[in-house]
């Protein structure tokens, strides 16, 4: 089995300690493979879950989080900073910085999240694929699969939110739009 890394986004977490305790209880036989962070505005649970597929990993983590009373609002793949990339590849932050600017190698993936000069988050799946394509490393097993599964489950969660928020007069009609 592969270990899949991803993050569940959750609604407000007014009592972090109590929520963490419920979450660790919900893990049961899976062991404590998630880390909860948050406050009254919302939070996230970062997972490293071993499973047969990324979809299995994400859905079982979602079940555990909701069994612990957390409201799951989204899921994202493993997003990394330049420092994370350096750590994962054994390179220096400066070397990775050269990759990101194109000074050493072309086609480095664009940041998924870019806020100002200092905050840039990259898709580890895209970076891993770039490393393999340029001969700078090997593609990490499961990261591309995780990115796809995270996007799919995130879309399902968006549909669930839309259905919950839809006026009752339209709920059935809106639900038919998402029927297979």
C-alpha positions as a Python dict, from the first residue, in 0.01 Angstrom:
ca = {
    (1, 'X'): (0, 0, 0),
    (2, 'X'): (101, 359, -62),
    (3, 'X'): (93, 643, 190),
    (4, 'X'): (-112, 933, 53),
    (5, 'X'): (-65, 1292, 174),
    (6, 'X'): (-354, 1540, 158),
    (7, 'X'): (-539, 1796, 364),
    (8, 'X'): (-905, 1813, 464),
    (9, 'X'): (-1039, 2164, 516),
    (10, 'X'): (-1286, 2189, 802),
    (11, 'X'): (-1534, 2441, 935),
    (12, 'X'): (-1495, 2627, 1264),
    (13, 'X'): (-1312, 2443, 1542),
    (14, 'X'): (-1408, 2629, 1862),
    (15, 'X'): (-1240, 2380, 2100),
    (16, 'X'): (-927, 2248, 1930),
    (17, 'X'): (-827, 2011, 2212),
    (18, 'X'): (-1170, 1846, 2231),
    (19, 'X'): (-1191, 1817, 1851),
    (20, 'X'): (-842, 1664, 1835),
    (21, 'X'): (-937, 1410, 2104),
    (22, 'X'): (-1254, 1310, 1915),
    (23, 'X'): (-1056, 1287, 1591),
    (24, 'X'): (-789, 1060, 1740),
    (25, 'X'): (-1064, 839, 1883),
    (26, 'X'): (-1226, 820, 1539),
    (27, 'X'): (-899, 703, 1384),
    (28, 'X'): (-938, 371, 1564),
    (29, 'X'): (-731, 103, 1391),
    (30, 'X'): (-593, 352, 1137),
    (31, 'X'): (-370, 504, 1406),
    (32, 'X'): (-314, 875, 1448),
    (33, 'X'): (-231, 968, 1090),
    (34, 'X'): (-373, 1319, 1088),
    (35, 'X'): (-285, 1650, 1246),
    (36, 'X'): (-560, 1903, 1326),
    (37, 'X'): (-505, 2277, 1323),
    (38, 'X'): (-774, 2542, 1343),
    (39, 'X'): (-979, 2790, 1537),
    (40, 'X'): (-1327, 2945, 1539),
    (41, 'X'): (-1283, 3051, 1172),
    (42, 'X'): (-1199, 2702, 1040),
    (43, 'X'): (-904, 2474, 1007),
    (44, 'X'): (-751, 2174, 842),
    (45, 'X'): (-646, 1817, 907),
    (46, 'X'): (-327, 1712, 732),
    (47, 'X'): (-322, 1339, 664),
    (48, 'X'): (-64, 1081, 571),
    (49, 'X'): (-290, 781, 522),
    (50, 'X'): (-196, 437, 396),
    (51, 'X'): (-463, 285, 169),
    (52, 'X'): (-507, 82, -153),
    (53, 'X'): (-594, 401, -349),
    (54, 'X'): (-589, 776, -297),
    (55, 'X'): (-969, 784, -316),
    (56, 'X'): (-989, 522, -38),
    (57, 'X'): (-746, 724, 174),
    (58, 'X'): (-934, 1050, 130),
    (59, 'X'): (-1283, 905, 181),
    (60, 'X'): (-1182, 711, 493),
    (61, 'X'): (-1018, 1024, 636),
    (62, 'X'): (-1332, 1223, 556),
    (63, 'X'): (-1541, 960, 738),
    (64, 'X'): (-1311, 979, 1042),
    (65, 'X'): (-1320, 1359, 1049),
    (66, 'X'): (-1699, 1371, 1025),
    (67, 'X'): (-1734, 1094, 1287),
    (68, 'X'): (-1532, 1324, 1514),
    (69, 'X'): (-1789, 1600, 1462),
    (70, 'X'): (-1582, 1810, 1222),
    (71, 'X'): (-1751, 1968, 921),
    (72, 'X'): (-1540, 1886, 616),
    (73, 'X'): (-1564, 2169, 363),
    (74, 'X'): (-1293, 2073, 115),
    (75, 'X'): (-989, 1864, 33),
    (76, 'X'): (-660, 1963, -127),
    (77, 'X'): (-361, 1768, -246),
    (78, 'X'): (-23, 1799, -77),
    (79, 'X'): (83, 2160, -133),
    (80, 'X'): (446, 2249, -68),
    (81, 'X'): (665, 2554, -22),
    (82, 'X'): (1011, 2601, -172),
    (83, 'X'): (1154, 2492, 165),
    (84, 'X'): (938, 2176, 160),
    (85, 'X'): (1058, 2096, -192),
    (86, 'X'): (1418, 2142, -83),
    (87, 'X'): (1358, 1911, 213),
    (88, 'X'): (1187, 1642, 3),
    (89, 'X'): (1455, 1650, -269),
    (90, 'X'): (1764, 1693, -53),
    (91, 'X'): (1852, 2013, -238),
    (92, 'X'): (1913, 2358, -93),
    (93, 'X'): (1641, 2622, -80),
    (94, 'X'): (1861, 2832, -310),
    (95, 'X'): (1879, 2552, -570),
    (96, 'X'): (1501, 2508, -564),
    (97, 'X'): (1464, 2885, -591),
    (98, 'X'): (1667, 2872, -913),
    (99, 'X'): (1429, 2605, -1049),
    (100, 'X'): (1124, 2820, -969),
    (101, 'X'): (1266, 3125, -1148),
    (102, 'X'): (1385, 2928, -1450),
    (103, 'X'): (1750, 3014, -1381),
    (104, 'X'): (1829, 2641, -1371),
    (105, 'X'): (1581, 2444, -1575),
    (106, 'X'): (1272, 2546, -1764),
    (107, 'X'): (909, 2462, -1714),
    (108, 'X'): (894, 2445, -1335),
    (109, 'X'): (527, 2431, -1231),
    (110, 'X'): (359, 2759, -1143),
    (111, 'X'): (242, 2801, -782),
    (112, 'X'): (-111, 2684, -712),
    (113, 'X'): (-144, 2957, -450),
    (114, 'X'): (46, 3284, -488),
    (115, 'X'): (-11, 3563, -238),
    (116, 'X'): (240, 3844, -256),
    (117, 'X'): (612, 3788, -280),
    (118, 'X'): (649, 3547, 9),
    (119, 'X'): (360, 3302, -6),
    (120, 'X'): (381, 3047, -283),
    (121, 'X'): (244, 2696, -261),
    (122, 'X'): (314, 2437, -530),
    (123, 'X'): (141, 2112, -617),
    (124, 'X'): (374, 1835, -504),
    (125, 'X'): (225, 1617, -779),
    (126, 'X'): (326, 1870, -1046),
    (127, 'X'): (670, 1927, -891),
    (128, 'X'): (730, 1553, -860),
    (129, 'X'): (637, 1502, -1226),
    (130, 'X'): (868, 1790, -1329),
    (131, 'X'): (1155, 1640, -1130),
    (132, 'X'): (1108, 1306, -1307),
    (133, 'X'): (1071, 1465, -1653),
    (134, 'X'): (1388, 1671, -1612),
    (135, 'X'): (1595, 1391, -1460),
    (136, 'X'): (1632, 1571, -1127),
    (137, 'X'): (1447, 1306, -931),
    (138, 'X'): (1181, 1039, -946),
    (139, 'X'): (808, 1089, -942),
    (140, 'X'): (682, 1003, -598),
    (141, 'X'): (430, 718, -608),
    (142, 'X'): (71, 824, -559),
    (143, 'X'): (105, 1202, -574),
    (144, 'X'): (-60, 1245, -914),
    (145, 'X'): (-335, 1003, -809),
    (146, 'X'): (-384, 1204, -488),
    (147, 'X'): (-414, 1530, -681),
    (148, 'X'): (-688, 1386, -903),
    (149, 'X'): (-877, 1221, -615),
    (150, 'X'): (-852, 1538, -402),
    (151, 'X'): (-997, 1749, -684),
    (152, 'X'): (-1284, 1500, -735),
    (153, 'X'): (-1375, 1477, -367),
    (154, 'X'): (-1349, 1856, -335),
    (155, 'X'): (-1599, 1888, -621),
    (156, 'X'): (-1834, 1639, -448),
    (157, 'X'): (-1811, 1842, -128),
    (158, 'X'): (-1895, 2160, -322),
    (159, 'X'): (-2204, 1988, -464),
    (160, 'X'): (-2302, 1875, -112),
    (161, 'X'): (-2269, 2235, 13),
    (162, 'X'): (-2471, 2366, -280),
    (163, 'X'): (-2748, 2114, -216),
    (164, 'X'): (-2759, 2201, 154),
    (165, 'X'): (-2780, 2571, 71),
    (166, 'X'): (-3025, 2542, -219),
    (167, 'X'): (-3378, 2667, -153),
    (168, 'X'): (-3602, 2372, -75),
    (169, 'X'): (-3815, 2446, -383),
    (170, 'X'): (-3512, 2377, -605),
    (171, 'X'): (-3322, 2115, -406),
    (172, 'X'): (-3462, 1810, -592),
    (173, 'X'): (-3403, 1968, -930),
    (174, 'X'): (-3049, 2070, -836),
    (175, 'X'): (-2979, 1720, -698),
    (176, 'X'): (-3076, 1569, -1036),
    (177, 'X'): (-2795, 1773, -1196),
    (178, 'X'): (-2540, 1576, -996),
    (179, 'X'): (-2703, 1234, -1045),
    (180, 'X'): (-2490, 987, -1237),
}
